[in-house]
Amino acid sequence: MMLERRIAGLLLLLVGMFTNGLGAFVGVNIGTDVSDIPAGTEIVAILIAHQITHVRLYDADAHMLRALSNSGIEVVVGITNEEVLGIGESPSVAAAWVNKNVAPYLPSTNITAIAVGSEVLTQIPHASPVLVSAMNYIHKALVATNLNFQVKVSTPQSMDVIPKAFPPSTATFDPSWNSTVFQILQFLKNTNSYYMLNAYPYYGYTKGDGIFPIDYALFQPLPSVKQIVDPNTLSHYNSMFDAMVDATYYSIEALNFTGISVVVTESGWPSLGGSNEPDANVENAQTYTNNLIRRVLNDSGPPSKPTFPINTYIYELFNEDKRPGPVSEKNWGVLFTNGSTVYPLTWGTSTPTGNSSGLFCVAQTDADPDKLQDGLNWACGQGQADCTPIQQGHGCFLPNTLVNHASYAYNDYYQRMQSVGGTCDFDGTAKTTTVDPSYGSCKFASSNSSTTGALTPISATAPSSPVGGWSSNLKVSQLQYLIPAAFLPLLLF
């Protein structure tokens, strides 16, 4: 029995590794400002259960590095901002850091990169004069231990080092940083490493004063009249994320460097905010994160680099409740510390964007709640949609929100009735999309999938003034899809 469990756990790990190893990958950042953070072995079990094969640590915590041993998970370890100055001023300090935090763990812990600081140029500019020295000293220490071919060295930077990111084709690094950035890029080129980018459409949107629509930040389809186009290249940008990555590529090329790939070391969306942070909510976070995963696993690049996949680390694994700052700062996590998801997550199991199997009808996230409730009532009543899956105890009940329930009901009605004139309107509260809204065990039928036979319609078109008696008891719950307790021990062999 023990052997069978070990084999089952190993097969699960191998499946995750094989699936994600063939193309672009989605990893996750693990912050530790968490009151009830699990032990390292429990975190690794959670990672394996969710088939997460790449992680980034902000430090080189010995407990986590030991726990990750023999897991196969690829690890980026971090040199903290507090350590950058000392390392940048002393080759011996750099060598000691590598000998303590990297060399002892290889090869059983699959360390593949070292991130030197985090947003050093904008967060601790006084350390910028020694940043490249720190990178060089760390790399030389890796050479001395014959680890330089396995472990890359880079340094994550925010979009703030590119003051004008749109249009992407004219983007350049802040001239005040040009000397340092040039040296960083020269180091990356010489060592065959990659540029680490922290890209946050959430901030791009919330600080943009309405310049761009929120759908653009959330990877949602835009109507033809609102397409985002670079006027110089005529490239169409379907998401702010792609534009940010492309602006970085153009900025790199403006300093006459080519062949340096961009890896997004942080990107995400907060699921909760304060009263002055209305866009930080669970619906937007769910939309952004799942669409980001689909986008990355699409295995393509931005318009200027279509064959360069955008490997990305989601920020972040758990909500860091001990972080200072606004409410949103504490609520970027995709999982709770018990392994359950903050919102339904299609990690590595969904069809990438661009390869959708059909057309779906979903509720508008900003629709009037009363109209949404009317539309839901009509779809589940007179519209004859099958609304059993969104009732409590069934696969699509969570997240228990009006938008989610309406989306399922609207789509079920639309797929059944479109062949006889059914529309996706619902008094302006619905829209069609090619992005599959399915998640976990909740599957949305599409126009190309086999659905139950079309029912005889009472009304072929969706109502402008819906009526009906179906109601939904909407009490939003955050705990969803618990990892079965019996499953975790199997993964801890």
HELIX and SHEET records of a PDB file:
HELIX    1   1 MET A    2  GLY A   21  1                                  20    
HELIX    2   2 GLY A   40  ALA A   49  1                                  10    
HELIX    3   3 ALA A   62  ALA A   67  1                                   6    
HELIX    4   4 ASN A   81  GLU A   89  1                                   9    
HELIX    5   5 PRO A   91  ASN A  101  1                                  11    
HELIX    6   6 ALA A  103  TYR A  105  5                                   3    
HELIX    7   7 VAL A  120  GLN A  123  1                                   4    
HELIX    8   8 PRO A  125  ALA A  127  5                                   3    
HELIX    9   9 SER A  128  ALA A  144  1                                  17    
HELIX   10  10 MET A  159  VAL A  161  5                                   3    
HELIX   11  11 PRO A  168  THR A  170  5                                   3    
HELIX   12  12 PRO A  175  TRP A  177  5                                   3    
HELIX   13  13 ASN A  178  ASN A  190  1                                  13    
HELIX   14  14 PRO A  201  THR A  206  1                                   6    
HELIX   15  15 ILE A  214  ALA A  217  1                                   4    
HELIX   16  16 SER A  224  LYS A  226  5                                   3    
HELIX   17  17 MET A  240  ALA A  254  1                                  15    
HELIX   18  18 VAL A  282  LEU A  297  1                                  16    
HELIX   19  19 VAL A  327  LYS A  330  5                                   4    
HELIX   20  20 PRO A  369  CYS A  380  1                                  12    
HELIX   21  21 THR A  388  ILE A  390  5                                   3    
HELIX   22  22 LEU A  402  MET A  417  1                                  16    
HELIX   23  23 GLN A  418  VAL A  420  5                                   3    
HELIX   24  24 PHE A  487  LEU A  490  1                                   4    
SHEET    1   A 9 LYS A 152  SER A 154  0                                        
SHEET    2   A 9 ASN A 110  VAL A 116  1                                        
SHEET    3   A 9 GLU A  74  ILE A  79  1                                        
SHEET    4   A 9 HIS A  54  LEU A  57  1                                        
SHEET    5   A 9 VAL A  26  ILE A  30  1                                        
SHEET    6   A 9 THR A 312  ILE A 314  1                                        
SHEET    7   A 9 VAL A 262  SER A 267  1                                        
SHEET    8   A 9 TYR A 195  ASN A 198  1                                        
SHEET    9   A 9 GLN A 157  SER A 158  1                                        
SHEET    1   B 2 ILE A 228  VAL A 229  0                                        
SHEET    2   B 2 HIS A 236  TYR A 237 -1                                        
SHEET    1   C 2 PHE A 360  ALA A 363  0                                        
SHEET    2   C 2 ALA A 430  THR A 433 -1                                        
END                                                                             
